[in-house]
Amino acid sequence: MKAIWKVLMVLALVLVFAGAAYAQPIEIEYLKINGDEFDAGTNHSESLVLQRGDDIDIKIRLHATDSVENLQAEADIYGYKYSEHEESLVSDTSDVFDMDAGDVKYIELHLQVPTKMDKDYTKLRIRIATSDGPVMDASYQLRVEGVADEDAIIIKDYSFSPSNEVVSGRAFTATVKVKNIGDDDLDDVKVTVSVPELNIQDSEYMDEINADESETFEELLLRIPECAKSGTYEVRIEVEFDEYESTMATDTIRVVQDDTCTAPATQVGDEKTIITVPTAQDVKAGATVVYPIMITNTGTKTKSYTLTVSGVDALGTVRMTPSSVVLVNAGKTETAYLYLDTKAGAAQGDAVFVVNVLSSDGESKQIPLTAKVTGKAAGETTLLKGLQIGLIVLVIILIIIGLIIGFNKLRKEEGPEEETQTYY
């Protein structure tokens, strides 16, 4: 009886192994990751070390021991907590294919180690399956580590406030979030946001960002120059760290010129200097108006420009900010702001004055500007009315005082006659 049971057990095992062999008509002859052949394993004795952000280019050589149809190959990295949102990084599937017995086929798949993945051991799983079910599975041990210091800081997110559209003369703030995805703490982190075409930028510093931690830079403020030309401008976000390393991202903002800058601008210049300034501005008598003067040095050397104004005495006074002497590097643009403080009694109508620009290499340009005086400033009108009312009140008071004095004098003159009068 025992002999019969042994025979039955052997037959059962033969059938199991035969069924298993039949269930796997495909075998993986080798698998290469990033060009290097790698063996399947189930423990940590052989692990392929990869850094966060690394590409995983997989090439599989399949050999068919039997004919099979509707095959697909799939590669997956399991255990990533954000896989639902970043499935394309940790999962890839081939097209459907058929194989006859003896066929050899190469399958290529592509994955990427997510930058937010934990630094730990994980498995790369390869599955070959048909529409009826799995044919074979294999797993390969990976070890994920942080990236090298030179690539450790990434720009995780950024935003502009109030929006990506800014009116000229106004400011916007940038918020930048960075993360250290390396193995080491990194020092001396500097974030700079700039708009190169407008020559504006702002920076913020942080002494250290620890490994696997994120930090947010929130105090980056950039003011668009007054009357900057409407259009789309590139914004650069650069992060410098660890003395010599850096990373960068770019975006755009839309600048809309302010309504007060509708006067046509004029450009005066030759191949070396271009001066751009609004030719006419509206202003009320007693008020202040600003003329932004943009100086572009298209030459090959740094030059200084001295700005003076003539023909403005009857209209008012002028002042320059940040200075009447402007230093412009080769190929760069700087802006000086001319403030015209008009007199309260300035005559209405068009008043023309001249801005003289003299460069350090002897270039001289005269630019006529117009101030369109349209009326009195609101404050001046209110003050004048107040003075008029005060004068009227003063006259009335003086009249009343005069009447009182007159009556008193009259009473004094009549007083002695009453005192000497005799009553009988």
C-alpha positions as CSV (number, residue, x, y, z in Angstrom):
1,M,0.0,0.0,0.0
2,K,2.9,2.4,0.9
3,A,4.5,1.6,-2.5
4,I,1.3,2.6,-4.3
5,W,1.2,5.9,-2.4
6,K,4.8,6.7,-3.3
7,V,4.1,6.0,-6.9
8,L,1.1,8.3,-6.8
9,M,3.2,11.1,-5.1
10,V,5.9,10.8,-7.8
11,L,3.3,11.0,-10.5
12,A,1.7,14.0,-8.9
13,L,5.1,15.8,-8.7
14,V,5.8,15.0,-12.3
15,L,2.5,16.4,-13.3
16,V,3.1,19.6,-11.2
17,F,6.5,20.1,-12.8
18,A,5.2,19.4,-16.2
19,G,2.4,21.8,-15.7
20,A,4.9,24.4,-14.4
21,A,7.1,23.9,-17.5
22,Y,4.1,24.3,-19.7
23,A,3.0,27.4,-17.9
24,Q,6.3,29.1,-18.7
25,P,6.8,29.0,-22.5
26,I,9.0,32.1,-22.2
27,E,12.3,32.5,-20.4
28,I,14.4,35.6,-19.7
29,E,17.9,34.9,-21.1
30,Y,19.2,38.2,-19.6
31,L,18.2,41.6,-18.5
32,K,20.2,44.7,-18.8
33,I,19.8,48.0,-16.9
34,N,21.5,51.0,-18.3
35,G,23.6,48.8,-20.6
36,D,24.8,46.4,-17.8
37,E,23.6,42.9,-17.4
38,F,21.9,42.2,-14.1
39,D,20.9,39.0,-12.4
40,A,17.6,38.4,-10.6
41,G,17.8,38.0,-6.9
42,T,15.7,37.8,-3.8
43,N,18.1,39.1,-1.1
44,H,20.5,42.0,-0.6
45,S,23.6,40.1,-1.7
46,E,23.5,41.8,-5.1
47,S,21.8,45.2,-5.4
48,L,22.0,47.7,-8.2
49,V,22.7,51.1,-6.7
50,L,20.7,54.0,-8.3
51,Q,20.3,57.7,-7.4
52,R,17.1,59.6,-7.1
53,G,16.2,61.0,-10.5
54,D,18.2,58.3,-12.4
55,D,16.8,56.8,-15.6
56,I,16.3,53.1,-15.7
57,D,16.7,51.8,-19.3
58,I,15.7,48.2,-19.4
59,K,16.5,45.8,-22.2
60,I,15.2,42.2,-21.9
61,R,16.2,39.2,-24.1
62,L,13.3,36.8,-24.3
63,H,13.4,33.2,-25.6
64,A,10.3,31.2,-26.4
65,T,10.3,27.5,-25.6
66,D,6.8,27.2,-27.0
67,S,4.5,29.3,-29.2
68,V,2.5,31.9,-27.4
69,E,0.3,34.8,-28.4
70,N,-0.8,38.2,-27.0
71,L,2.2,38.6,-24.8
72,Q,3.1,41.8,-22.9
73,A,6.1,42.7,-20.8
74,E,5.8,45.0,-17.8
75,A,8.3,46.7,-15.5
76,D,7.3,48.1,-12.1
77,I,9.0,49.6,-9.0
78,Y,6.7,48.8,-6.0
79,G,6.3,50.6,-2.7
80,Y,6.5,54.2,-3.9
81,K,3.9,56.2,-2.0
82,Y,3.2,58.6,-4.8
83,S,2.9,56.0,-7.5
84,E,-0.7,56.9,-8.1
85,H,0.3,60.4,-9.2
86,E,3.6,59.5,-10.9
87,E,2.8,56.2,-12.4
88,S,4.7,57.0,-15.6
89,L,8.0,57.0,-13.6
90,V,7.6,53.7,-11.8
91,S,5.7,51.6,-14.4
92,D,6.0,50.8,-18.1
93,T,4.4,48.2,-20.4
94,S,5.4,47.0,-23.8
95,D,3.1,46.6,-26.8
96,V,1.4,43.2,-27.4
97,F,3.5,40.7,-29.3
98,D,3.5,37.0,-30.3
99,M,6.3,34.5,-30.3
100,D,6.8,31.1,-31.9
101,A,8.9,28.3,-30.3
102,G,12.6,29.1,-30.7
103,D,12.0,32.8,-31.3
104,V,14.2,35.4,-29.6
105,K,12.9,38.9,-28.9
106,Y,14.3,42.1,-27.3
107,I,12.0,44.2,-25.2
108,E,12.9,47.7,-24.1
109,L,11.2,49.5,-21.2
110,H,11.9,52.7,-19.4
111,L,11.5,53.8,-15.8
112,Q,12.9,56.6,-13.6
113,V,13.7,56.7,-9.9
114,P,11.4,59.4,-8.4
115,T,13.2,62.2,-6.7
116,K,10.8,61.8,-3.7
117,M,11.5,58.1,-3.3
118,D,12.8,56.9,0.1
119,K,16.5,56.0,0.3
120,D,16.1,52.3,0.8
121,Y,16.1,48.9,-0.8
122,T,13.3,48.2,-3.3
123,K,12.5,45.7,-6.0
124,L,12.3,46.1,-9.8
125,R,9.7,43.5,-10.9
126,I,9.5,42.2,-14.4
127,R,6.3,40.4,-15.5
128,I,5.6,38.6,-18.8
129,A,1.9,37.8,-19.2
130,T,-0.7,37.0,-21.8
131,S,-4.4,37.9,-21.9
132,D,-5.1,34.7,-20.0
133,G,-2.7,35.3,-17.1
134,P,0.9,35.4,-16.0
135,V,3.6,33.5,-17.8
136,M,6.5,34.4,-15.6
137,D,7.8,36.9,-13.0
138,A,11.3,37.9,-12.0
139,S,12.5,40.5,-9.4
140,Y,15.7,42.4,-9.3
141,Q,17.1,44.1,-6.1
142,L,17.7,47.9,-6.2
143,R,19.1,50.3,-3.6
144,V,18.1,53.9,-3.9
145,E,20.4,56.6,-2.5
146,G,20.5,60.4,-2.6
147,V,22.1,62.2,-5.5
148,A,25.6,63.7,-5.6
149,D,26.0,67.1,-3.9
150,E,26.3,68.9,-7.2
151,D,22.7,67.8,-8.2
152,A,21.2,67.7,-4.7
153,I,19.2,70.9,-4.7
154,I,16.1,70.9,-6.9
155,I,13.5,73.6,-7.4
156,K,10.4,71.7,-6.2
157,D,7.8,74.5,-6.8
158,Y,7.5,78.2,-7.3
159,S,4.7,80.8,-7.8
160,F,4.2,84.5,-8.6
161,S,1.9,86.8,-6.7
162,P,-0.6,88.4,-7.4
163,S,-0.4,86.6,-10.7
164,N,1.7,86.1,-13.8
165,E,0.4,89.4,-15.2
166,V,1.8,92.6,-13.8
167,V,1.1,96.3,-14.6
168,S,4.2,98.4,-15.3
169,G,5.4,100.4,-12.2
170,R,4.0,97.7,-9.8
171,A,5.7,94.9,-8.1
172,F,5.2,91.1,-7.8
173,T,6.6,88.6,-5.3
174,A,8.0,85.2,-6.1
175,T,7.8,82.2,-3.7
176,V,10.3,79.4,-4.4
177,K,10.4,76.0,-2.7
178,V,13.6,74.0,-2.9
179,K,14.5,70.5,-1.6
180,N,17.7,68.8,-0.8
181,I,17.4,65.3,-2.3
182,G,21.1,64.4,-1.5
183,D,22.6,62.5,1.4
184,D,24.4,65.5,2.9
185,D,23.4,68.8,4.5
186,L,24.2,71.7,2.1
187,D,25.4,75.2,3.1
188,D,25.1,78.7,1.7
189,V,21.9,78.5,-0.3
190,K,21.0,81.5,-2.4
191,V,17.8,81.9,-4.5
192,T,17.8,84.7,-7.1
193,V,14.7,85.6,-9.2
194,S,15.4,87.9,-12.1
195,V,13.8,89.4,-15.3
196,P,17.0,90.0,-17.4
197,E,15.3,92.1,-20.1
198,L,14.0,94.5,-17.5
199,N,17.3,94.5,-15.5
200,I,15.5,93.7,-12.2
201,Q,16.2,90.9,-9.7
202,D,16.0,90.0,-6.0
203,S,17.8,87.4,-3.9
204,E,17.3,85.6,-0.6
205,Y,19.8,83.5,1.5
206,M,19.7,80.5,3.8
207,D,22.6,79.2,5.8
208,E,21.8,75.5,5.4
209,I,19.3,73.0,4.1
210,N,19.4,69.5,5.6
211,A,19.3,66.3,3.6
212,D,15.8,65.3,2.6
213,E,14.3,68.6,3.8
214,S,12.5,71.4,1.9
215,E,12.7,75.1,2.5
216,T,10.6,78.0,1.1
217,F,11.9,81.4,0.1
218,E,9.1,83.9,0.3
219,E,10.5,87.4,0.4
220,L,11.6,87.9,-3.2
221,L,10.1,91.2,-4.5
222,L,10.6,92.6,-8.0
223,R,9.2,95.9,-9.2
224,I,8.5,96.3,-12.9
225,P,9.9,99.7,-14.2
226,E,7.4,102.4,-14.8
227,C,6.2,102.5,-18.4
228,A,7.9,99.2,-19.2
229,K,6.8,98.0,-22.7
230,S,3.9,95.6,-22.7
231,G,4.9,92.0,-23.6
232,T,6.0,88.6,-22.3
233,Y,9.3,88.5,-20.4
234,E,11.4,85.5,-19.2
235,V,11.7,85.0,-15.5
236,R,14.8,83.1,-14.3
237,I,14.8,81.3,-10.9
238,E,18.4,80.3,-10.0
239,V,19.5,78.4,-6.9
240,E,23.2,78.5,-5.9
241,F,24.5,76.3,-3.2
242,D,27.6,74.6,-1.7
243,E,29.8,77.4,-3.0
244,Y,30.1,76.4,-6.6
245,E,26.9,74.5,-7.6
246,S,23.6,75.8,-9.0
247,T,20.3,74.8,-10.7
248,M,17.8,76.9,-12.7
249,A,14.2,77.0,-13.8
250,T,12.5,79.5,-16.1
251,D,9.0,80.8,-16.6
252,T,7.4,83.9,-18.0
253,I,5.3,86.9,-16.8
254,R,3.1,89.2,-18.9
255,V,3.7,93.0,-18.4
256,V,0.8,95.3,-19.2
257,Q,1.8,99.0,-19.6
258,D,0.1,101.4,-17.2
259,D,-2.7,103.6,-18.6
260,T,-0.7,106.7,-17.7
261,C,2.0,105.7,-20.2
262,T,-0.1,106.0,-23.3
263,A,1.9,108.9,-24.8
264,P,4.1,107.7,-27.7
265,A,7.7,107.1,-26.9
266,T,10.6,108.4,-28.9
267,Q,13.9,106.7,-29.5
268,V,17.0,108.8,-30.1
269,G,20.3,107.2,-30.8
270,D,22.8,105.6,-33.2
271,E,24.5,102.2,-33.2
272,K,26.1,103.0,-29.8
273,T,23.4,104.6,-27.6
274,I,19.6,104.4,-27.6
275,I,17.5,106.6,-25.4
276,T,13.8,105.8,-24.9
277,V,11.5,108.3,-23.2
278,P,7.8,109.3,-23.4
279,T,7.6,112.5,-25.5
280,A,4.6,114.0,-23.7
281,Q,2.9,113.7,-20.4
282,D,-0.3,115.2,-18.9
283,V,0.1,117.1,-15.7
284,K,-2.0,119.6,-13.6
285,A,-0.4,122.8,-12.4
286,G,1.2,122.3,-9.0
287,A,1.5,118.5,-9.5
288,T,4.4,116.2,-10.3
289,V,4.9,114.1,-13.4
290,V,7.6,111.5,-14.1
291,Y,9.5,110.9,-17.3
292,P,11.3,107.5,-17.3
293,I,14.5,107.8,-19.4
294,M,15.8,104.4,-20.5
295,I,19.4,104.5,-21.8
296,T,20.7,101.5,-23.7
297,N,24.4,101.2,-24.4
298,T,24.8,99.0,-27.5
299,G,28.6,99.6,-27.6
300,T,31.3,97.3,-26.3
301,K,32.5,99.4,-23.4
302,T,30.9,100.8,-20.2
303,K,29.9,104.4,-20.5
304,S,28.5,107.1,-18.1
305,Y,25.8,109.5,-19.1
306,T,25.2,113.0,-17.6
307,L,21.6,114.3,-17.8
308,T,20.8,118.0,-17.6
309,V,17.5,119.9,-18.3
310,S,17.0,123.3,-19.9
311,G,14.0,125.5,-20.7
312,V,12.1,124.4,-17.6
313,D,12.4,127.5,-15.3
314,A,9.0,129.0,-16.2
315,L,7.3,125.6,-15.8
316,G,8.7,124.3,-12.6
317,T,11.7,122.5,-11.2
318,V,13.2,119.1,-12.0
319,R,15.1,116.4,-10.1
320,M,16.7,113.1,-11.2
321,T,16.6,109.7,-9.4
322,P,18.6,107.8,-8.6
323,S,21.1,110.3,-10.0
324,S,21.7,112.7,-12.9
325,V,24.8,110.6,-13.8
326,V,24.0,107.1,-15.1
327,L,26.5,104.3,-15.5
328,V,25.5,101.8,-18.2
329,N,27.5,98.6,-18.9
330,A,28.1,97.4,-22.5
331,G,24.9,95.8,-23.9
332,K,22.8,96.8,-20.9
333,T,20.0,99.2,-20.2
334,E,19.6,101.5,-17.2
335,T,16.7,103.9,-16.3
336,A,16.8,107.4,-14.8
337,Y,13.6,109.0,-13.6
338,L,13.1,112.7,-14.3
339,Y,10.5,114.3,-11.9
340,L,9.0,117.6,-13.0
341,D,7.4,119.5,-10.1
342,T,5.2,122.1,-11.9
343,K,4.5,125.5,-10.4
344,A,1.0,126.2,-9.1
345,G,0.7,129.1,-11.4
346,A,2.0,127.3,-14.5
347,A,0.1,128.4,-17.7
348,Q,-2.2,125.8,-19.2
349,G,-1.2,124.3,-22.5
350,D,1.8,122.6,-24.0
351,A,5.2,123.5,-22.4
352,V,8.3,122.2,-24.1
353,F,11.7,121.7,-22.4
354,V,14.8,119.8,-23.4
355,V,16.8,116.9,-21.8
356,N,20.5,117.0,-22.7
357,V,22.3,113.7,-22.5
358,L,26.2,113.7,-22.6
359,S,28.1,110.4,-22.7
360,S,31.6,109.9,-21.3
361,D,32.9,109.4,-24.9
362,G,31.5,112.7,-26.2
363,E,28.1,111.7,-27.6
364,S,25.6,114.4,-27.1
365,K,21.8,114.3,-27.6
366,Q,19.1,116.8,-27.1
367,I,15.6,115.4,-26.5
368,P,12.6,117.7,-26.5
369,L,9.8,116.8,-24.0
370,T,6.3,118.2,-23.6
371,A,4.3,118.8,-20.4
372,K,0.6,119.2,-21.2
373,V,-0.6,121.4,-18.4
374,T,-4.3,120.8,-18.1
375,G,-5.4,122.7,-14.9
376,K,-4.8,123.2,-11.2
377,A,-3.9,120.4,-8.9
378,A,-6.7,119.3,-6.6
379,G,-4.8,120.3,-3.5
380,E,-4.0,123.8,-4.9
381,T,-7.7,124.4,-5.8
382,T,-8.9,123.4,-2.4
383,L,-6.3,125.6,-0.7
384,L,-7.3,128.6,-2.9
385,K,-11.0,128.2,-2.1
386,G,-10.1,127.9,1.6
387,L,-8.1,131.2,1.4
388,Q,-11.0,132.9,-0.4
389,I,-13.5,131.9,2.2
390,G,-11.1,132.9,5.0
391,L,-10.7,136.3,3.5
392,I,-14.4,136.8,3.2
393,V,-14.9,135.8,6.9
394,L,-12.1,138.1,7.9
395,V,-13.7,141.1,6.1
396,I,-17.1,140.4,7.8
397,I,-15.4,140.2,11.2
398,L,-13.6,143.5,10.5
399,I,-16.9,145.1,9.5
400,I,-18.6,143.9,12.7
401,I,-15.7,145.2,14.8
402,G,-15.9,148.5,13.0
403,L,-19.6,148.8,13.7
404,I,-19.0,148.0,17.4
405,I,-16.3,150.6,17.7
406,G,-18.5,153.1,16.0
407,F,-21.5,152.5,18.3
408,N,-19.3,152.7,21.4
409,K,-17.8,156.0,20.3
410,L,-21.3,157.4,19.6
411,R,-22.4,156.4,23.1
412,K,-19.4,158.1,24.7
413,E,-20.1,161.3,22.8
414,E,-23.8,161.3,24.1
415,G,-22.9,160.4,27.6
416,P,-21.9,163.8,29.2
417,E,-25.1,165.5,28.0
418,E,-27.1,163.0,30.0
419,E,-25.0,163.5,33.1
420,T,-25.5,167.3,33.2
421,Q,-29.1,167.2,32.4
422,T,-31.3,168.6,35.3
423,Y,-34.5,167.0,36.2
424,Y,-37.3,169.0,37.7
